[in-house]
Amino acid sequence: MSPITAKAKLEDQELNDIPVLNPGDRFGRTWLLEISGSRTPLFLIVEAGSVGDAVEKLAENDCYGHHIIVDDDCLDGFPEGQRYYGQSGQVLNLRHLAIHGAERAAIPFPCRYFGDNLPDEGVLPADLDEWDWATR
C-alpha cells in the first residue's frame, strides 16, 4: 500500500507532505499533531475520535511512537504523580506534543489527502473510502 500524505493550513503556514498515520481509520476525523523540541517540528495527521485517542494512535505507531514513549531508563525524569500512561501501560512524554483541532467538530482539523490512485487535487479524508487507494 502506498503512503498517504496530507496538506493543510495551520494559521498562515502551508503544510505539505504530512505523514498520515492511519488513513481511513476514523471516518475522516483528522487531528494535526505537532511534536516540537527540535529546530523543526514534526507534523503528523491522525484520524481519531478524540484528543486522547489521537495520542494513543501516535503511541501505538511503530514509526513515530518513539517520539512520545519514555524509555525505561529515563523514567526518573517523570515522577509517579506526574506521569501520563498510554493504554498499553507505557509512560508517555507529552511535554513537546501539541494537538490542533476542535474537539466537538465533525472534522477537528481540515486537510486533504494525497497519494497514488488519488486525484491530483487530493481528497477529503471522509471521502477516502470512495477511492481505490489501498489496492497496491
TORDOMI-774933 format. One record per residue: x, y, z of N, C-alpha, C in turn; residue number from 1. Coordinates in nm, 2 decimals. Atoms other than C-alpha are relative to their C-alpha. Layout:
<sites>
      n_X      n_Y      n_Z     ca_X     ca_Y     ca_Z      c_X      c_Y      c_Z     k
        X        Y        Z        X        Y        Z        X        Y        Z   NUM
...
</sites>
This chain:
<sites>
      n_X      n_Y      n_Z     ca_X     ca_Y     ca_Z      c_X      c_Y      c_Z     k
     0.08    -0.12     0.00     0.00     0.00     0.00     0.09     0.12     0.00     1
    -0.08    -0.12     0.00     0.14     0.34    -0.09    -0.04     0.09     0.11     2
     0.04    -0.09    -0.11     0.16     0.60     0.18    -0.09     0.12    -0.04     3
     0.09    -0.11     0.02    -0.10     0.87     0.21     0.07     0.12     0.08     4
    -0.04    -0.12    -0.06     0.02     1.22     0.29    -0.11     0.10     0.00     5
     0.10    -0.10     0.00    -0.18     1.53     0.37     0.06     0.14    -0.02     6
    -0.03    -0.14     0.01    -0.18     1.90     0.30    -0.10     0.07     0.09     7
     0.09    -0.07    -0.09    -0.32     2.15     0.55     0.05     0.14     0.02     8
    -0.04    -0.14    -0.04    -0.30     2.51     0.67    -0.01     0.01     0.15     9
     0.00    -0.03    -0.14    -0.20     2.59     1.02     0.02     0.15     0.02    10
     0.00    -0.15     0.00    -0.28     2.96     1.07     0.04     0.05    -0.14    11
    -0.04    -0.05     0.13    -0.09     3.12     0.78     0.10    -0.09    -0.07    12
    -0.10     0.09     0.05     0.15     2.83     0.73    -0.06    -0.12    -0.08    13
     0.04     0.11     0.09     0.10     2.59     0.44     0.09    -0.12     0.04    14
    -0.07     0.12    -0.04     0.19     2.23     0.55    -0.02    -0.10    -0.11    15
     0.01     0.09     0.11     0.27     1.98     0.28     0.07    -0.13     0.04    16
    -0.06     0.13    -0.02     0.36     1.61     0.27     0.00    -0.05     0.15    17
     0.01     0.04    -0.14     0.24     1.55     0.63    -0.03    -0.15     0.00    18
     0.04     0.15    -0.01     0.25     1.17     0.71    -0.13    -0.01     0.07    19
     0.13     0.03    -0.06    -0.09     1.03     0.78     0.02    -0.14     0.06    20
    -0.03     0.13    -0.07    -0.06     0.75     1.05    -0.11    -0.11    -0.03    21
     0.11     0.10     0.02    -0.40     0.58     0.99    -0.11     0.04    -0.09    22
     0.10    -0.05     0.09    -0.58     0.69     0.68    -0.12    -0.09    -0.01    23
     0.12     0.07     0.02    -0.94     0.58     0.66    -0.04    -0.07     0.13    24
     0.02     0.07    -0.13    -0.94     0.46     1.03    -0.12     0.06     0.08    25
     0.10    -0.06    -0.09    -1.19     0.70     1.18    -0.09     0.10    -0.08    26
     0.10    -0.08     0.07    -1.42     0.84     0.91     0.04     0.14    -0.03    27
    -0.04    -0.14     0.03    -1.21     1.15     0.84     0.01     0.09     0.11    28
    -0.02    -0.08    -0.12    -1.19     1.28     1.19     0.15     0.02     0.02    29
    -0.15    -0.02     0.00    -0.84     1.42     1.15     0.04     0.11     0.10    30
    -0.06    -0.09    -0.09    -0.62     1.59     1.40     0.14     0.02    -0.05    31
    -0.13    -0.03     0.04    -0.29     1.76     1.34     0.09    -0.01     0.13    32
    -0.09     0.01    -0.12    -0.02     1.65     1.59     0.13     0.07    -0.03    33
    -0.13    -0.07     0.02     0.29     1.87     1.63     0.09    -0.04     0.11    34
    -0.10     0.04    -0.10     0.59     1.73     1.80     0.12     0.10    -0.01    35
    -0.11    -0.10     0.00     0.84     2.01     1.89     0.11    -0.05     0.09    36
    -0.12     0.03    -0.08     1.16     2.02     2.09     0.13     0.00    -0.08    37
    -0.12    -0.01     0.08     1.39     2.05     1.80    -0.02     0.12    -0.09    38
     0.01    -0.12     0.08     1.46     2.31     1.54    -0.13     0.00    -0.09    39
     0.11     0.01     0.09     1.19     2.19     1.30    -0.10    -0.10     0.06    40
     0.10     0.09    -0.05     0.86     2.05     1.44    -0.03    -0.11    -0.10    41
     0.05     0.11     0.09     0.73     1.72     1.31    -0.15     0.00     0.01    42
     0.15     0.00     0.01     0.37     1.73     1.19    -0.05    -0.13    -0.05    43
     0.07     0.13     0.03     0.15     1.42     1.17    -0.15     0.02     0.00    44
     0.14     0.00     0.00    -0.21     1.37     1.08    -0.04    -0.14     0.05    45
     0.05     0.12    -0.06    -0.40     1.11     1.28    -0.16     0.01     0.00    46
     0.14     0.01    -0.01    -0.76     1.00     1.25    -0.04    -0.06     0.13    47
     0.04     0.04    -0.13    -0.92     0.97     1.59    -0.13     0.06     0.05    48
     0.12    -0.05    -0.05    -1.24     1.02     1.78     0.01     0.11     0.10    49
    -0.02    -0.10    -0.10    -1.09     1.25     2.04     0.15     0.03     0.01    50
    -0.15    -0.03    -0.02    -0.76     1.41     2.15     0.07    -0.11     0.07    51
    -0.06     0.12    -0.07    -0.69     1.12     2.39     0.02    -0.12    -0.10    52
    -0.02     0.11     0.09    -0.75     0.87     2.11     0.12     0.03    -0.10    53
    -0.11    -0.04     0.09    -0.51     1.07     1.88     0.14    -0.03     0.07    54
    -0.12     0.03    -0.07    -0.24     1.04     2.15     0.03    -0.15     0.00    55
    -0.01     0.14    -0.01    -0.30     0.67     2.18     0.05    -0.05    -0.14    56
    -0.04     0.04     0.13    -0.28     0.63     1.80     0.15     0.03    -0.03    57
    -0.14    -0.04     0.02     0.06     0.81     1.80     0.08    -0.10     0.08    58
    -0.08     0.09    -0.09     0.19     0.60     2.09     0.01    -0.14    -0.06    59
     0.00     0.13     0.06     0.09     0.28     1.91     0.07    -0.02    -0.14    60
    -0.06     0.00     0.13     0.25     0.38     1.58     0.15    -0.05     0.00    61
    -0.14     0.06     0.00     0.57     0.17     1.50     0.10     0.10    -0.05    62
    -0.10    -0.10     0.06     0.73     0.46     1.31     0.02     0.12     0.08    63
    -0.01    -0.13    -0.07     0.65     0.76     1.52    -0.02     0.00     0.15    64
     0.03     0.02    -0.15     0.55     0.63     1.87     0.12     0.04     0.09    65
    -0.12    -0.02    -0.09     0.91     0.66     2.00     0.02     0.15     0.04    66
    -0.01    -0.14    -0.03     0.87     1.04     1.99    -0.06     0.03     0.14    67
     0.07    -0.03    -0.13     0.64     1.02     2.30     0.01    -0.11     0.10    68
    -0.02     0.11    -0.10     0.72     0.69     2.47     0.13     0.02     0.07    69
    -0.11    -0.02    -0.08     0.95     0.73     2.76     0.07    -0.14     0.02    70
    -0.08     0.12    -0.02     1.23     0.47     2.77     0.01    -0.03     0.15    71
     0.00     0.04    -0.14     1.25     0.28     3.10     0.12     0.06     0.07    72
    -0.12    -0.06    -0.07     1.60     0.42     3.18    -0.02     0.15     0.02    73
     0.03    -0.14    -0.01     1.45     0.77     3.16    -0.11     0.03     0.10    74
     0.12    -0.02    -0.08     1.16     0.72     3.40     0.02     0.09     0.12    75
    -0.03    -0.08    -0.11     1.33     0.90     3.68    -0.04     0.15    -0.02    76
     0.04    -0.14     0.03     1.26     1.23     3.50    -0.15     0.02     0.00    77
     0.14    -0.01     0.00     0.89     1.16     3.53    -0.06    -0.06     0.13    78
     0.05     0.05    -0.13     0.77     1.14     3.89    -0.14    -0.06    -0.01    79
     0.12     0.08     0.01     0.49     0.90     3.95    -0.13     0.08     0.00    80
     0.12    -0.08    -0.01     0.23     1.16     4.03    -0.02     0.09    -0.13    81
     0.00    -0.09     0.12     0.31     1.35     3.70     0.00    -0.08    -0.13    82
    -0.01     0.09     0.12     0.31     1.05     3.46    -0.14    -0.01    -0.07    83
     0.11     0.03     0.08     0.07     1.00     3.17     0.02    -0.14    -0.06    84
    -0.02     0.13     0.05     0.02     0.64     3.09    -0.09    -0.03    -0.13    85
     0.07     0.05     0.12    -0.08     0.50     2.75    -0.08    -0.12     0.03    86
     0.08     0.12    -0.02    -0.33     0.22     2.70     0.08    -0.13     0.02    87
    -0.08     0.12    -0.02    -0.05    -0.03     2.69     0.08     0.00     0.12    88
    -0.07    -0.01    -0.13     0.08     0.09     3.02     0.14     0.07    -0.01    89
    -0.12    -0.07     0.01     0.38     0.27     2.88    -0.02     0.15     0.05    90
     0.00    -0.14    -0.04     0.47     0.62     3.02     0.02     0.08    -0.13    91
    -0.01    -0.08     0.12     0.42     0.89     2.76     0.05     0.14     0.04    92
    -0.05    -0.14    -0.02     0.61     1.23     2.74    -0.08     0.09    -0.09    93
     0.08    -0.08     0.08     0.36     1.48     2.62     0.04     0.15     0.01    94
    -0.05    -0.14    -0.02     0.57     1.79     2.70     0.02     0.07    -0.13    95
    -0.03    -0.06     0.13     0.65     1.86     2.34    -0.10    -0.03    -0.11    96
     0.11     0.04     0.09     0.32     1.75     2.19    -0.11     0.10     0.00    97
     0.12    -0.09     0.01     0.06     1.99     2.06    -0.10    -0.07    -0.10    98
     0.11     0.06     0.08    -0.27     1.87     1.91    -0.09     0.11    -0.05    99
     0.08    -0.10     0.06    -0.45     2.10     1.67    -0.13    -0.06    -0.05   100
     0.13     0.05     0.05    -0.82     2.05     1.61    -0.11     0.04     0.10   101
     0.11    -0.03    -0.09    -1.16     2.13     1.76    -0.08    -0.13     0.04   102
     0.05     0.13    -0.06    -1.29     1.85     1.99    -0.14    -0.03    -0.05   103
     0.14     0.03     0.03    -1.66     1.88     1.90    -0.03     0.02    -0.15   104
     0.02    -0.02     0.14    -1.62     1.95     1.53    -0.01    -0.14    -0.07   105
     0.01     0.12     0.08    -1.72     1.69     1.27     0.14    -0.04    -0.06   106
    -0.14     0.01     0.05    -1.37     1.74     1.12     0.09     0.09     0.09   107
    -0.08    -0.09    -0.09    -1.14     1.86     1.40     0.10     0.09    -0.06   108
    -0.10    -0.08     0.07    -0.86     1.97     1.17    -0.01    -0.04    -0.15   109
     0.01     0.03     0.14    -0.93     2.00     0.80     0.13    -0.02    -0.07   110
    -0.12     0.02     0.08    -0.68     1.87     0.55    -0.05    -0.08    -0.13   111
     0.03     0.08     0.12    -0.67     1.69     0.21     0.11    -0.11    -0.01   112
    -0.10     0.11     0.02    -0.51     1.35     0.14     0.05    -0.01    -0.14   113
    -0.07     0.02     0.13    -0.27     1.28    -0.14     0.07    -0.13     0.00   114
    -0.07     0.13     0.02    -0.12     0.96    -0.28    -0.03    -0.06    -0.13   115
     0.03     0.08     0.12    -0.12     0.71    -0.56    -0.15    -0.04     0.00   116
     0.14     0.03     0.02    -0.46     0.64    -0.70    -0.10     0.10     0.05   117
     0.09    -0.11    -0.04    -0.60     0.97    -0.56     0.01     0.11    -0.11   118
    -0.01    -0.11     0.10    -0.68     1.27    -0.78     0.11     0.10     0.04   119
    -0.11    -0.10    -0.02    -0.42     1.54    -0.82    -0.04     0.11     0.10   120
     0.05    -0.10    -0.09    -0.63     1.78    -0.62    -0.02    -0.05     0.15   121
     0.01     0.07    -0.13    -0.64     1.53    -0.33    -0.15    -0.03     0.03   122
     0.14     0.03    -0.04    -0.95     1.41    -0.14    -0.01     0.04     0.15   123
     0.03    -0.02    -0.15    -1.12     1.50     0.19     0.02    -0.14     0.07   124
    -0.02     0.13    -0.07    -1.03     1.23     0.45    -0.13    -0.08     0.01   125
     0.13     0.07    -0.01    -1.40     1.14     0.49    -0.04    -0.07    -0.13   126
     0.04     0.06     0.13    -1.42     1.06     0.11     0.11    -0.10    -0.04   127
    -0.11     0.09     0.04    -1.11     0.84     0.11    -0.05    -0.14    -0.04   128
     0.05     0.14     0.04    -1.31     0.51     0.10    -0.06    -0.01    -0.13   129
     0.06     0.01     0.13    -1.46     0.61    -0.23     0.11    -0.02    -0.11   130
    -0.11     0.01     0.09    -1.11     0.58    -0.39     0.07    -0.13     0.02   131
    -0.07     0.13     0.00    -0.92     0.26    -0.47     0.15     0.02     0.03   132
    -0.14    -0.03    -0.04    -0.60     0.38    -0.29     0.07    -0.11     0.06   133
    -0.07     0.10    -0.08    -0.53     0.08    -0.08     0.03    -0.13    -0.07   134
    -0.02     0.12     0.07    -0.50    -0.18    -0.35     0.14    -0.03    -0.04   135
    -0.14     0.02     0.04    -0.13    -0.15    -0.40     0.09    -0.02     0.12   136
</sites>
